Amino acid sequence: MATILMFNPFAMSNINMDSSEERSYWRWQLRLCKVFPDTEMHNAITDIAALLASFFHGSDMVLSDVVAGLLLVAHSPHQKPPPESEDEPSNVIWMKLPESTHEIKRIFDFASAVYGWPIYLITHRGCIPWCRLCRNIIKCRKCRWDKELVIKDNCFMCNTAAFLLGTNTAKSDLVFVSFRNRLYQSPFIVLVDHKSSSIIIAIRGSFSFTDVFTDLMLSDATLGGSVDVDTDDVLFQDKSLDDDGENKRILENLFAKNPDYKLVITGHSLGAGVASLLTLLYKKTYSFIRCYAFSPPGCVISENGISDTEKHVLSIIIGDDVIPRTSYQSLLRLKLAIDREIHSTNLPKYKILAQGLYRLLLKKPCNFVSNKIPSYIQHKYRGIEAESTRVQIRKLLHLNPKEGKVIASFIKHEFIKDIQLTSSMLSDHMLMKVRKVLRKLDENNS
């Protein structure tokens, strides 16, 4: 996705187009993908078109140039490894390792199960789990939801049934279930987990076409009067997550019945970003709140707001996952690196593509001949670092699977400041890989 969107598709013939023409072009292109013909989608397309036009302006590369440039960067001698920025272990009790590994694995079950029946079928292969799902679908279809409220699930309640099976949760423990998925509206589930003595809010990550627009619709906001965040309008326009009082009343009733329980908010990918920001909104009301953010997006909060999340938010990142490393600044630095490598080699494109892909799949370095980097390339993007940046929310727990073991360490956000081009950068973000690593970590510690 980042490869497709990173550079201007006009190439040299239209490199001199002004920004208004480029915005019009992107707006026309995005309208071809429009799902809901409403005002919100129209405004979103306009804002995203302006963002893409400003990012791609002045680029003269086609898709094959981008792929070749990425391969050159991946095998480049100029490429520096990420800095050693290991952070000190957390002194918060529920974040300490290895005591918290089993709890992290348990909470991830909720973050993954909220994706619904497709993920259940992928992660639970075989006839027996599928038969259990079919049996639960029939039960959920026949039963009456008197105490639980389910919104926008399909007619057979497949997603709800898969969530109950995937988390081993009783139907009576569900409090509120919303699978409403429109622009700025992410599915989520509120439930009571008696095993961990928690009231859990699980928010789904990106899983539909409209979620892509929500991912791109990021804007500055201020929480608590001093903390700047890159937040999407899902926090303020979803009727179940905004400040109209509905969610507040649900939580108040739950804590009246379960006064000794803690509040846990969790999610994966986009859901992790929303969960982190929702924790910032609720931490003054619920001082005991905890957030488990699995593979969260890379641009969440300004550096001056890190201390506000240090005791409440734990981010879990797997290997070389590209999503936590992706931000506007990191993409600009990657764009600079591609320009640098393309202008410093004389190799034909077909050789770069053939050798680079072959070596990348074999995880072997490829020594491309590099010339001196032109001076105008070195100064082209001066000032990127001076721009206002958004960083990951602390604490950052990095899980690196190596040789059958999982190396767990707390890291500073500088460690994931730049995108690492490796063969596992995409797979490390997938739910199946996260589940496998967490299970291995739990086995190692036990």
C-alpha positions in Angstrom: 0.0 0.0 0.0 2.8 2.4 0.9 4.6 1.5 -2.3 1.6 2.2 -4.4 0.9 5.5 -2.7 4.3 6.9 -2.2 5.1 8.5 -5.5 3.4 10.6 -8.1 2.1 8.5 -11.0 2.4 11.3 -13.5 6.1 10.7 -14.2 8.2 13.4 -16.1 5.4 14.4 -18.5 3.4 16.1 -15.7 6.1 16.9 -13.2 5.4 20.6 -13.5 1.7 20.4 -12.6 0.8 22.8 -9.8 -0.6 21.5 -6.5 -4.2 22.4 -7.3 -4.1 20.2 -10.4 -2.6 17.4 -8.5 -5.2 17.7 -5.8 -7.9 17.5 -8.4 -6.3 14.5 -9.9 -6.1 12.6 -6.6 -9.7 13.6 -5.7 -10.9 12.2 -9.0 -8.9 9.0 -8.5 -10.2 8.5 -4.9 -13.8 9.1 -5.9 -13.6 6.1 -8.1 -13.2 4.1 -4.9 -16.0 5.9 -3.0 -18.1 3.5 -1.0 -20.7 5.8 0.5 -21.9 8.9 -1.4 -22.3 11.1 1.7 -20.9 14.4 2.9 -18.4 12.8 5.3 -16.8 10.7 2.5 -16.7 13.6 0.2 -14.8 15.7 2.8 -12.5 12.8 3.6 -11.6 12.4 -0.1 -10.9 16.1 -0.4 -8.6 16.0 2.7 -6.8 12.8 1.6 -6.3 14.2 -1.9 -4.6 17.3 -0.5 -2.3 15.1 1.7 -1.3 12.9 -1.3 -0.8 15.9 -3.6 1.6 17.5 -1.1 3.5 14.3 -0.5 3.9 13.3 -4.2 4.5 16.8 -5.6 7.7 17.0 -7.6 8.3 13.2 -7.9 9.0 11.8 -11.4 9.0 8.1 -10.7 6.8 5.3 -11.9 5.9 2.2 -9.9 8.9 0.1 -11.3 11.3 2.9 -10.2 9.8 2.8 -6.7 10.2 -1.0 -6.5 13.8 -0.8 -7.8 14.6 2.0 -5.3 13.2 0.0 -2.4 15.4 -3.0 -3.3 18.4 -0.7 -3.6 17.7 0.7 -0.2 17.2 -2.8 1.3 20.6 -3.8 0.1 22.3 -0.5 0.4 25.7 0.0 2.1 24.5 3.4 3.1 21.6 1.8 5.1 22.3 2.0 8.8 20.9 -0.4 11.3 18.5 1.0 13.9 20.2 2.5 16.9 20.6 0.6 20.1 18.0 2.3 22.2 17.0 -0.2 24.8 14.8 1.4 27.5 14.9 0.6 31.1 12.3 -2.0 32.2 9.0 -0.7 33.4 8.4 -0.3 37.1 4.6 -0.6 36.6 3.6 -4.0 38.1 1.2 -5.1 35.3 3.9 -4.3 32.6 6.7 -6.3 34.3 8.2 -9.3 32.5 8.0 -12.3 32.6 5.1 -12.0 35.1 2.8 -10.3 32.6 3.3 -12.5 29.6 0.4 -14.7 30.2 -1.9 -11.7 30.7 -0.7 -10.1 27.5 -1.4 -13.3 25.6 -4.9 -13.5 27.2 -5.8 -9.9 26.2 -4.6 -10.4 22.7 -7.3 -13.1 22.3 -9.9 -10.3 22.6 -8.0 -7.9 20.3 -7.9 -10.6 17.6 -11.4 -12.1 18.1 -13.1 -8.8 17.5 -12.2 -9.2 13.8 -15.0 -11.7 13.6 -15.6 -15.0 11.9 -13.0 -14.7 9.0 -10.1 -14.5 11.4 -11.6 -17.3 13.5 -11.6 -19.6 10.5 -8.0 -18.7 9.6 -6.6 -19.1 13.1 -8.7 -22.2 14.0 -8.2 -24.6 11.1 -9.9 -28.0 11.0 -13.3 -29.5 11.0 -14.0 -29.4 14.7 -13.5 -25.6 15.3 -15.6 -24.9 12.2 -18.4 -27.3 13.4 -18.3 -25.5 16.7 -18.8 -22.2 15.0 -21.7 -23.5 13.0 -23.3 -24.8 16.1 -22.8 -21.5 17.9 -24.2 -19.6 14.9 -27.4 -21.6 15.1 -27.6 -20.9 18.9 -27.0 -17.2 18.5 -29.6 -17.0 15.7 -32.3 -18.7 17.8 -31.5 -17.0 21.1 -32.9 -13.6 22.2 -30.5 -10.9 23.1 -32.4 -9.4 26.0 -29.5 -8.3 28.1 -26.9 -7.9 25.4 -27.1 -5.4 22.6 -25.7 -6.4 19.2 -25.5 -3.8 16.4 -24.8 -4.5 12.7 -23.8 -8.1 12.9 -25.0 -10.2 10.1 -28.3 -12.1 10.2 -26.7 -15.3 11.7 -24.6 -13.4 14.3 -21.5 -15.0 12.8 -19.1 -12.4 14.2 -20.5 -12.5 17.7 -20.4 -16.3 17.7 -16.8 -16.3 16.5 -15.9 -13.8 19.3 -17.5 -16.0 22.0 -15.6 -19.1 20.8 -12.3 -17.3 20.2 -12.2 -15.9 23.7 -14.0 -18.6 25.6 -16.5 -16.0 26.8 -20.0 -16.7 28.0 -22.8 -14.9 26.2 -24.0 -13.4 29.5 -20.7 -11.6 29.8 -21.2 -9.5 26.7 -22.4 -6.0 27.4 -22.3 -4.1 24.1 -21.4 -5.4 20.7 -21.1 -3.0 17.7 -20.0 -4.2 14.2 -21.0 -0.9 12.6 -18.2 -0.2 10.1 -18.4 3.1 8.2 -16.1 6.0 7.8 -14.8 7.0 11.3 -16.7 4.1 12.9 -14.7 1.0 14.0 -16.3 -2.1 15.4 -15.8 -2.8 19.1 -17.1 -5.0 21.9 -17.5 -4.3 25.6 -17.5 -7.3 27.9 -16.8 -8.5 31.5 -13.9 -10.9 31.8 -14.1 -12.7 35.2 -10.9 -14.6 34.6 -8.8 -11.4 34.7 -11.3 -9.4 36.8 -11.5 -6.9 34.0 -14.0 -4.8 32.1 -12.6 -5.0 28.5 -13.2 -2.7 25.5 -11.8 -4.5 22.4 -11.6 -2.3 19.2 -11.1 -3.8 15.8 -8.3 -2.8 13.5 -8.3 -2.2 9.7 -10.3 -4.9 8.0 -12.4 -3.2 5.3 -12.0 -0.7 2.5 -13.5 2.1 4.5 -10.9 1.5 7.3 -8.2 2.5 4.8 -9.9 5.9 4.5 -10.1 6.1 8.3 -6.4 5.2 8.5 -5.5 8.1 6.2 -7.8 10.6 7.8 -5.4 11.8 10.6 -5.5 15.3 12.0 -4.0 17.2 14.9 -6.0 17.4 18.1 -5.3 18.2 21.7 -6.2 16.0 24.7 -6.2 17.2 28.2 -5.2 20.7 27.2 -1.5 19.9 26.6 -1.1 16.6 24.8 -1.0 16.9 21.0 -2.0 13.8 19.1 -2.6 12.6 15.6 -6.1 11.4 16.1 -8.8 10.3 13.6 -12.4 11.3 13.9 -13.5 7.9 15.0 -13.0 9.1 18.6 -15.5 11.9 18.1 -17.9 10.8 15.5 -18.6 7.2 16.5 -21.8 7.5 18.6 -20.6 4.7 20.8 -17.2 6.2 21.6 -17.8 9.9 21.8 -18.9 12.0 24.7 -22.6 11.8 24.4 -22.7 9.8 27.6 -23.8 6.4 26.3 -20.5 4.6 26.8 -20.0 6.5 30.1 -23.3 5.2 31.4 -22.4 1.6 30.4 -19.1 1.8 32.2 -20.6 3.3 35.3 -23.2 0.5 35.5 -20.5 -2.1 35.0 -18.3 -0.8 37.8 -21.3 -0.5 40.1 -21.8 -4.2 39.7 -18.1 -5.0 39.7 -16.4 -2.4 41.8 -13.1 -4.3 42.2 -12.6 -4.8 38.5 -10.1 -2.9 36.3 -10.7 -1.2 32.9 -8.8 -2.7 30.0 -8.8 -1.3 26.5 -7.1 -3.2 23.7 -6.9 -3.4 19.9 -4.6 -4.3 17.0 -3.3 -2.0 14.3 -5.8 0.8 13.9 -7.7 -0.5 16.9 -4.5 -0.2 18.9 -4.2 3.5 18.0 -7.8 4.2 18.9 -7.4 2.3 22.1 -4.4 4.3 23.1 -6.1 7.6 22.5 -9.3 6.4 24.2 -7.1 5.6 27.3 -5.9 9.2 27.3 -9.5 10.4 27.4 -10.5 8.0 30.2 -7.4 8.0 32.4 -8.6 11.0 34.5 -11.9 9.3 35.3 -10.4 5.7 35.7 -6.9 6.0 37.2 -6.5 2.2 37.1 -7.1 2.0 33.4 -4.8 -0.2 31.3 -4.2 -0.3 27.6 -2.7 -3.2 25.6 -1.9 -1.8 22.1 -0.8 -4.5 19.7 1.1 -3.4 16.6 -0.1 0.2 16.9 0.4 2.8 14.1 3.5 4.9 14.3 2.1 8.4 14.5 0.1 8.8 17.7 1.3 11.4 20.1 3.7 14.2 20.4 6.9 13.7 22.5 5.7 16.0 25.3 2.8 13.7 25.9 4.8 10.5 26.4 4.8 10.8 30.2 1.0 10.9 30.2 0.8 7.4 28.9 3.8 5.8 30.6 1.8 4.1 33.3 -1.3 3.3 31.3 -0.4 2.2 27.8 1.8 -0.8 26.8 2.6 -1.1 23.1 3.6 -4.5 21.8 5.6 -4.6 18.6 6.8 -7.7 16.7 10.1 -7.8 14.8 10.4 -5.5 11.8 6.6 -4.6 11.7 6.3 -1.8 9.2 3.1 -0.2 10.7 4.6 1.1 14.0 7.4 2.5 12.0 5.2 4.3 9.5 4.7 8.1 9.8 4.8 11.0 7.5 8.4 11.8 8.4 9.6 8.1 8.1 8.0 8.0 4.6 9.7 11.2 3.6 13.0 9.7 4.8 12.3 6.6 2.8 11.5 8.7 -0.2 14.9 10.5 0.2 16.7 7.2 0.5 15.1 5.9 -2.7 16.1 9.1 -4.5 19.6 8.7 -3.1 20.1 5.1 -4.2 18.6 5.5 -7.6 20.9 8.5 -8.4 24.0 6.7 -7.0 23.8 3.6 -9.3 24.3 3.0 -13.0 22.8 -0.5 -13.0 19.9 -1.2 -15.4 16.5 -1.5 -13.8 16.0 -5.1 -14.8 19.2 -6.3 -13.0 18.2 -4.4 -9.9 14.7 -6.0 -9.9 15.9 -9.5 -10.7 18.9 -9.7 -8.3 17.3 -7.6 -5.6 14.1 -9.7 -5.3 16.0 -13.0 -5.5 18.4 -12.0 -2.7 15.6 -10.5 -0.6 13.6 -13.8 -0.7 16.8 -15.7 0.3 17.5 -13.1 3.0 21.0 -12.6 1.6 22.6 -9.2 1.0 23.2 -8.1 -2.6 26.2 -5.8 -3.3 25.1 -3.2 -5.8 27.7 -0.9 -7.1 27.2 2.6 -5.6 28.6 5.9 -6.9 29.0 9.1 -5.0 25.7 10.5 -3.9 24.9 13.8 -5.7 25.1 16.8 -3.4 21.6 18.1 -4.4 20.1 14.8 -3.3 21.7 15.1 0.1 20.2 18.5 0.7 16.9 17.9 -1.1 14.8 17.1 2.0 16.7 19.1 4.6 14.4 20.0 7.4 12.4 16.8 7.6 13.7 16.2 11.2 12.9 19.8 12.1 9.2 19.2 11.4 6.7 18.4 14.2 6.9 14.7 14.8 4.5 12.1 16.3 5.9 9.1 18.1 4.9 5.8 19.5 3.2 5.7 22.9 5.3 4.3 25.8 6.0 1.8 27.0 7.3 0.0 23.9 7.7 -3.8 24.3 9.7 -5.2 21.4 9.4 -8.9 20.7 12.0 -10.2 18.4 11.7 -13.9 17.3 15.1 -15.4 16.7 16.2 -19.1 16.4 13.2 -20.5 18.1 13.2 -18.0 21.0 11.6 -14.6 21.5 13.8 -11.8 22.8 11.7 -9.4 24.8 13.0 -5.9 25.6 11.6 -2.4 26.3 12.8 0.1 23.7 12.7 3.8 23.1 10.8 5.2 20.1 14.0 6.1 18.3 14.5 2.4 17.7 11.5 2.3 15.4 11.9 5.8 13.9 12.7 4.5 10.4 11.1 1.8 8.2 13.2 -1.4 8.0 13.0 -3.1 4.6 13.1 -6.8 5.3 11.2 -9.8 4.1 9.2 -10.0 7.3 8.2 -6.3 7.6 4.6 -7.1 6.5 4.2 -10.6 8.0 5.2 -9.3 11.4 2.1 -7.2 11.5 -0.3 -10.0 10.8 -2.5 -11.4 13.6 -1.3 -14.9 13.0 2.4 -13.9 13.5 1.6 -11.8 16.6 -0.3 -14.8 18.1 2.5 -17.2 17.3 5.2 -14.9 18.9 3.1 -14.3 22.1 2.5 -18.0 22.5 6.2 -18.7 22.1 7.0 -16.0 24.6 4.6 -17.5 27.1 6.0 -21.0 26.6 9.6 -19.7 27.1 8.7 -17.9 30.3 6.7 -20.8 31.7 
